[in-house]
Amino acid sequence: TVCPVNATVHNEEGLNVMAYNRCIGTRYCANNCPYKVRRFNFFDYNQRPIDKLYWGPLAPKGTEETIKLQKNPNVTVRMRGVMEKCTFCVQRIEEAKINARVRARDSDNIKIPAGSLQTACQQACPADAIVFGDLKDEKSEISQLRALPQNYSLLEYLNVRPRLTYLGRIRNPNPAMPGARTSYIPSHGHGESHGHENATENHSSEEAHK
């Protein structure tokens, strides 16, 4: 890591996580991120009333509904001056772990059931183009998707080994071609997988992008 205060690290599950109260906003991580997905938080929603963020006669009055939705009680409130990135909904992962421990009681065999955990983007995607799951489970949907020949990751030649990968869409497979597959699992086209050592996510879209 290039962070001088170790505010962004990989946890034991492979997730790249952030400690917001440790971040001092040097932006070194943004400069060195090969995917440029880290953003600096310039906003100070917690310092001023939301309806006074913008001044002047044309400024909107009251609080916008979209800003109200931004106050997610399940997500850590970040202050101005820190770096932010996708957390793969770590709060949902932890909730699923807690529920699994409660169900297991005194048993040491604690495992999150397949399909019991969804990231926010996966839950909201109308095309079911995102899959998140356990890579260690060879029978899981995500493991089968990652094994497909059209699975790829961006900047793979740099050996960055991201948790997020994609699937190339097969629009018109020719069954007469040598080595052709008669079916692909499931009807995901272009896919993207992210998550941690135990979890990955796949997205489908009409083009290979991201």
Helices and strands as residue ranges (DSSP letters): E 8-10, E 16-18, H 28-32, E 39-40, G 50-52, H 65-70, E 83-84, H 90-104, H 120-124, E 131-133, H 141-146, E 151-152, G 156-158, E 166-167, E 200-202
